[in-house]
Amino acid sequence: ASDLSVVRTWDITKDLTWIDPVCFDGTHLWVGDLRDLGIHRYRFEGDRIVRDGTFRYPGGMHFSQGVRIAGGKLYSIHTFGSMDGLFEFNLPATLDKTVQQPTRVWEIAETRMHLEGFD
């Protein structure tokens, strides 16, 4: 492509209310939602977008502030809630209501102020 023009849009607001973060892994669109503390997976079927499951992580992580999919792993960063850090998860083939546990964590030390400037 020679430019960044919008060629198609989809409305997923019937499923999600607070859309953040967003990641496209080349196959699926991954969309976080603060409302239910999940990362929703969508697949494209022709001109349609179809919800394909929700990745669930421990509630103590609160909401994801960034997500990346690579090598069969999901990486998510969290600095709200009781669990702060960059977390690595194995990515299951099927996403259901099962809460996934991190397999690895890189802790983020917060001092007196939240990393985004909130006390």
Biotite code that builds the C-alpha atoms (Angstrom):
import biotite.structure as struc

atoms = struc.array([
    struc.Atom([0.000, 0.000, 0.000], chain_id="A", res_id=1, res_name="ALA", atom_name="CA", element="C"),
    struc.Atom([1.176, 3.487, -0.768], chain_id="A", res_id=2, res_name="SER", atom_name="CA", element="C"),
    struc.Atom([-0.953, 5.206, 1.878], chain_id="A", res_id=3, res_name="ASP", atom_name="CA", element="C"),
    struc.Atom([-2.868, 4.584, 5.091], chain_id="A", res_id=4, res_name="LEU", atom_name="CA", element="C"),
    struc.Atom([-6.392, 5.124, 3.812], chain_id="A", res_id=5, res_name="SER", atom_name="CA", element="C"),
    struc.Atom([-9.306, 3.414, 5.576], chain_id="A", res_id=6, res_name="VAL", atom_name="CA", element="C"),
    struc.Atom([-10.789, 0.738, 3.319], chain_id="A", res_id=7, res_name="VAL", atom_name="CA", element="C"),
    struc.Atom([-13.299, -0.911, 5.676], chain_id="A", res_id=8, res_name="ARG", atom_name="CA", element="C"),
    struc.Atom([-14.682, -0.527, 9.194], chain_id="A", res_id=9, res_name="THR", atom_name="CA", element="C"),
    struc.Atom([-16.562, -2.812, 11.575], chain_id="A", res_id=10, res_name="TRP", atom_name="CA", element="C"),
    struc.Atom([-18.696, -1.897, 14.575], chain_id="A", res_id=11, res_name="ASP", atom_name="CA", element="C"),
    struc.Atom([-17.875, -4.073, 17.603], chain_id="A", res_id=12, res_name="ILE", atom_name="CA", element="C"),
    struc.Atom([-19.408, -1.732, 20.193], chain_id="A", res_id=13, res_name="THR", atom_name="CA", element="C"),
    struc.Atom([-22.320, -4.135, 20.763], chain_id="A", res_id=14, res_name="LYS", atom_name="CA", element="C"),
    struc.Atom([-19.740, -6.479, 22.364], chain_id="A", res_id=15, res_name="ASP", atom_name="CA", element="C"),
    struc.Atom([-17.309, -4.010, 23.920], chain_id="A", res_id=16, res_name="LEU", atom_name="CA", element="C"),
    struc.Atom([-17.601, -0.677, 25.702], chain_id="A", res_id=17, res_name="THR", atom_name="CA", element="C"),
    struc.Atom([-14.041, 0.410, 26.579], chain_id="A", res_id=18, res_name="TRP", atom_name="CA", element="C"),
    struc.Atom([-11.821, -0.648, 23.697], chain_id="A", res_id=19, res_name="ILE", atom_name="CA", element="C"),
    struc.Atom([-8.153, -0.641, 24.730], chain_id="A", res_id=20, res_name="ASP", atom_name="CA", element="C"),
    struc.Atom([-5.648, -2.104, 23.872], chain_id="A", res_id=21, res_name="PRO", atom_name="CA", element="C"),
    struc.Atom([-5.839, -3.416, 20.288], chain_id="A", res_id=22, res_name="VAL", atom_name="CA", element="C"),
    struc.Atom([-3.464, -5.775, 18.445], chain_id="A", res_id=23, res_name="CYS", atom_name="CA", element="C"),
    struc.Atom([-3.629, -7.514, 15.052], chain_id="A", res_id=24, res_name="PHE", atom_name="CA", element="C"),
    struc.Atom([-1.457, -10.637, 14.835], chain_id="A", res_id=25, res_name="ASP", atom_name="CA", element="C"),
    struc.Atom([-1.876, -11.194, 11.096], chain_id="A", res_id=26, res_name="GLY", atom_name="CA", element="C"),
    struc.Atom([-4.854, -13.530, 11.603], chain_id="A", res_id=27, res_name="THR", atom_name="CA", element="C"),
    struc.Atom([-6.892, -12.272, 14.554], chain_id="A", res_id=28, res_name="HIS", atom_name="CA", element="C"),
    struc.Atom([-7.804, -8.887, 15.948], chain_id="A", res_id=29, res_name="LEU", atom_name="CA", element="C"),
    struc.Atom([-7.328, -8.801, 19.744], chain_id="A", res_id=30, res_name="TRP", atom_name="CA", element="C"),
    struc.Atom([-9.268, -6.131, 21.647], chain_id="A", res_id=31, res_name="VAL", atom_name="CA", element="C"),
    struc.Atom([-9.132, -5.458, 25.377], chain_id="A", res_id=32, res_name="GLY", atom_name="CA", element="C"),
    struc.Atom([-12.231, -4.295, 27.252], chain_id="A", res_id=33, res_name="ASP", atom_name="CA", element="C"),
    struc.Atom([-12.084, -2.692, 30.699], chain_id="A", res_id=34, res_name="LEU", atom_name="CA", element="C"),
    struc.Atom([-15.752, -3.565, 31.317], chain_id="A", res_id=35, res_name="ARG", atom_name="CA", element="C"),
    struc.Atom([-15.123, -7.300, 31.609], chain_id="A", res_id=36, res_name="ASP", atom_name="CA", element="C"),
    struc.Atom([-11.332, -7.468, 32.019], chain_id="A", res_id=37, res_name="LEU", atom_name="CA", element="C"),
    struc.Atom([-10.873, -9.694, 29.004], chain_id="A", res_id=38, res_name="GLY", atom_name="CA", element="C"),
    struc.Atom([-9.028, -9.609, 25.706], chain_id="A", res_id=39, res_name="ILE", atom_name="CA", element="C"),
    struc.Atom([-11.524, -10.463, 22.975], chain_id="A", res_id=40, res_name="HIS", atom_name="CA", element="C"),
    struc.Atom([-10.417, -12.276, 19.829], chain_id="A", res_id=41, res_name="ARG", atom_name="CA", element="C"),
    struc.Atom([-12.033, -11.644, 16.441], chain_id="A", res_id=42, res_name="TYR", atom_name="CA", element="C"),
    struc.Atom([-11.430, -13.357, 13.114], chain_id="A", res_id=43, res_name="ARG", atom_name="CA", element="C"),
    struc.Atom([-12.214, -12.082, 9.650], chain_id="A", res_id=44, res_name="PHE", atom_name="CA", element="C"),
    struc.Atom([-14.555, -14.062, 7.390], chain_id="A", res_id=45, res_name="GLU", atom_name="CA", element="C"),
    struc.Atom([-14.740, -12.329, 4.041], chain_id="A", res_id=46, res_name="GLY", atom_name="CA", element="C"),
    struc.Atom([-16.195, -8.888, 4.728], chain_id="A", res_id=47, res_name="ASP", atom_name="CA", element="C"),
    struc.Atom([-17.382, -9.822, 8.229], chain_id="A", res_id=48, res_name="ARG", atom_name="CA", element="C"),
    struc.Atom([-15.678, -9.745, 11.610], chain_id="A", res_id=49, res_name="ILE", atom_name="CA", element="C"),
    struc.Atom([-16.645, -12.605, 13.955], chain_id="A", res_id=50, res_name="VAL", atom_name="CA", element="C"),
    struc.Atom([-16.050, -12.797, 17.699], chain_id="A", res_id=51, res_name="ARG", atom_name="CA", element="C"),
    struc.Atom([-13.956, -15.905, 18.338], chain_id="A", res_id=52, res_name="ASP", atom_name="CA", element="C"),
    struc.Atom([-13.570, -16.061, 22.129], chain_id="A", res_id=53, res_name="GLY", atom_name="CA", element="C"),
    struc.Atom([-12.220, -14.111, 25.079], chain_id="A", res_id=54, res_name="THR", atom_name="CA", element="C"),
    struc.Atom([-8.841, -14.537, 26.738], chain_id="A", res_id=55, res_name="PHE", atom_name="CA", element="C"),
    struc.Atom([-9.269, -14.377, 30.524], chain_id="A", res_id=56, res_name="ARG", atom_name="CA", element="C"),
    struc.Atom([-6.486, -13.469, 32.951], chain_id="A", res_id=57, res_name="TYR", atom_name="CA", element="C"),
    struc.Atom([-6.487, -13.211, 36.787], chain_id="A", res_id=58, res_name="PRO", atom_name="CA", element="C"),
    struc.Atom([-8.702, -10.417, 38.155], chain_id="A", res_id=59, res_name="GLY", atom_name="CA", element="C"),
    struc.Atom([-5.851, -9.009, 40.267], chain_id="A", res_id=60, res_name="GLY", atom_name="CA", element="C"),
    struc.Atom([-4.223, -7.839, 37.046], chain_id="A", res_id=61, res_name="MET", atom_name="CA", element="C"),
    struc.Atom([-7.129, -5.421, 36.423], chain_id="A", res_id=62, res_name="HIS", atom_name="CA", element="C"),
    struc.Atom([-7.114, -4.296, 32.767], chain_id="A", res_id=63, res_name="PHE", atom_name="CA", element="C"),
    struc.Atom([-4.496, -4.763, 30.069], chain_id="A", res_id=64, res_name="SER", atom_name="CA", element="C"),
    struc.Atom([-2.636, -1.652, 28.973], chain_id="A", res_id=65, res_name="GLN", atom_name="CA", element="C"),
    struc.Atom([-0.938, -3.309, 26.026], chain_id="A", res_id=66, res_name="GLY", atom_name="CA", element="C"),
    struc.Atom([-1.130, -6.658, 24.277], chain_id="A", res_id=67, res_name="VAL", atom_name="CA", element="C"),
    struc.Atom([1.099, -8.501, 21.793], chain_id="A", res_id=68, res_name="ARG", atom_name="CA", element="C"),
    struc.Atom([0.781, -11.956, 20.252], chain_id="A", res_id=69, res_name="ILE", atom_name="CA", element="C"),
    struc.Atom([3.979, -13.742, 19.177], chain_id="A", res_id=70, res_name="ALA", atom_name="CA", element="C"),
    struc.Atom([5.145, -17.346, 18.929], chain_id="A", res_id=71, res_name="GLY", atom_name="CA", element="C"),
    struc.Atom([2.011, -18.896, 20.429], chain_id="A", res_id=72, res_name="GLY", atom_name="CA", element="C"),
    struc.Atom([2.232, -16.583, 23.440], chain_id="A", res_id=73, res_name="LYS", atom_name="CA", element="C"),
    struc.Atom([0.160, -13.630, 24.611], chain_id="A", res_id=74, res_name="LEU", atom_name="CA", element="C"),
    struc.Atom([2.034, -10.784, 26.301], chain_id="A", res_id=75, res_name="TYR", atom_name="CA", element="C"),
    struc.Atom([0.078, -8.258, 28.346], chain_id="A", res_id=76, res_name="SER", atom_name="CA", element="C"),
    struc.Atom([1.223, -5.326, 30.479], chain_id="A", res_id=77, res_name="ILE", atom_name="CA", element="C"),
    struc.Atom([-0.606, -4.339, 33.670], chain_id="A", res_id=78, res_name="HIS", atom_name="CA", element="C"),
    struc.Atom([0.105, -1.527, 36.148], chain_id="A", res_id=79, res_name="THR", atom_name="CA", element="C"),
    struc.Atom([-3.290, -1.164, 37.815], chain_id="A", res_id=80, res_name="PHE", atom_name="CA", element="C"),
    struc.Atom([-4.639, -3.622, 40.360], chain_id="A", res_id=81, res_name="GLY", atom_name="CA", element="C"),
    struc.Atom([-2.562, -5.811, 42.664], chain_id="A", res_id=82, res_name="SER", atom_name="CA", element="C"),
    struc.Atom([-0.418, -7.465, 39.965], chain_id="A", res_id=83, res_name="MET", atom_name="CA", element="C"),
    struc.Atom([1.964, -5.139, 38.106], chain_id="A", res_id=84, res_name="ASP", atom_name="CA", element="C"),
    struc.Atom([4.207, -6.296, 35.300], chain_id="A", res_id=85, res_name="GLY", atom_name="CA", element="C"),
    struc.Atom([4.600, -7.612, 31.800], chain_id="A", res_id=86, res_name="LEU", atom_name="CA", element="C"),
    struc.Atom([3.022, -11.069, 31.751], chain_id="A", res_id=87, res_name="PHE", atom_name="CA", element="C"),
    struc.Atom([3.565, -13.951, 29.350], chain_id="A", res_id=88, res_name="GLU", atom_name="CA", element="C"),
    struc.Atom([0.811, -16.522, 28.801], chain_id="A", res_id=89, res_name="PHE", atom_name="CA", element="C"),
    struc.Atom([0.571, -19.676, 26.724], chain_id="A", res_id=90, res_name="ASN", atom_name="CA", element="C"),
    struc.Atom([-2.119, -19.068, 24.156], chain_id="A", res_id=91, res_name="LEU", atom_name="CA", element="C"),
    struc.Atom([-4.746, -21.845, 24.171], chain_id="A", res_id=92, res_name="PRO", atom_name="CA", element="C"),
    struc.Atom([-6.237, -22.937, 20.845], chain_id="A", res_id=93, res_name="ALA", atom_name="CA", element="C"),
    struc.Atom([-9.769, -22.435, 22.177], chain_id="A", res_id=94, res_name="THR", atom_name="CA", element="C"),
    struc.Atom([-10.760, -19.448, 24.266], chain_id="A", res_id=95, res_name="LEU", atom_name="CA", element="C"),
    struc.Atom([-13.479, -20.079, 26.832], chain_id="A", res_id=96, res_name="ASP", atom_name="CA", element="C"),
    struc.Atom([-14.215, -18.856, 30.372], chain_id="A", res_id=97, res_name="LYS", atom_name="CA", element="C"),
    struc.Atom([-11.061, -20.489, 31.781], chain_id="A", res_id=98, res_name="THR", atom_name="CA", element="C"),
    struc.Atom([-8.824, -17.968, 33.545], chain_id="A", res_id=99, res_name="VAL", atom_name="CA", element="C"),
    struc.Atom([-5.326, -18.341, 32.132], chain_id="A", res_id=100, res_name="GLN", atom_name="CA", element="C"),
    struc.Atom([-2.375, -18.101, 34.511], chain_id="A", res_id=101, res_name="GLN", atom_name="CA", element="C"),
    struc.Atom([0.838, -16.343, 33.489], chain_id="A", res_id=102, res_name="PRO", atom_name="CA", element="C"),
    struc.Atom([3.837, -18.549, 32.762], chain_id="A", res_id=103, res_name="THR", atom_name="CA", element="C"),
    struc.Atom([6.353, -15.740, 33.189], chain_id="A", res_id=104, res_name="ARG", atom_name="CA", element="C"),
    struc.Atom([6.379, -12.205, 34.583], chain_id="A", res_id=105, res_name="VAL", atom_name="CA", element="C"),
    struc.Atom([8.671, -9.226, 34.389], chain_id="A", res_id=106, res_name="TRP", atom_name="CA", element="C"),
    struc.Atom([7.756, -7.128, 37.412], chain_id="A", res_id=107, res_name="GLU", atom_name="CA", element="C"),
    struc.Atom([7.318, -3.381, 37.110], chain_id="A", res_id=108, res_name="ILE", atom_name="CA", element="C"),
    struc.Atom([8.306, -1.522, 40.241], chain_id="A", res_id=109, res_name="ALA", atom_name="CA", element="C"),
    struc.Atom([6.151, 1.494, 40.917], chain_id="A", res_id=110, res_name="GLU", atom_name="CA", element="C"),
    struc.Atom([7.373, 4.019, 43.401], chain_id="A", res_id=111, res_name="THR", atom_name="CA", element="C"),
    struc.Atom([5.182, 6.777, 44.808], chain_id="A", res_id=112, res_name="ARG", atom_name="CA", element="C"),
    struc.Atom([3.211, 7.592, 41.688], chain_id="A", res_id=113, res_name="MET", atom_name="CA", element="C"),
    struc.Atom([1.501, 5.393, 39.153], chain_id="A", res_id=114, res_name="HIS", atom_name="CA", element="C"),
    struc.Atom([3.472, 5.021, 35.921], chain_id="A", res_id=115, res_name="LEU", atom_name="CA", element="C"),
    struc.Atom([0.848, 6.925, 33.957], chain_id="A", res_id=116, res_name="GLU", atom_name="CA", element="C"),
    struc.Atom([0.912, 9.832, 36.400], chain_id="A", res_id=117, res_name="GLY", atom_name="CA", element="C"),
    struc.Atom([-2.006, 8.808, 38.628], chain_id="A", res_id=118, res_name="PHE", atom_name="CA", element="C"),
    struc.Atom([-1.602, 8.661, 42.406], chain_id="A", res_id=119, res_name="ASP", atom_name="CA", element="C"),
])
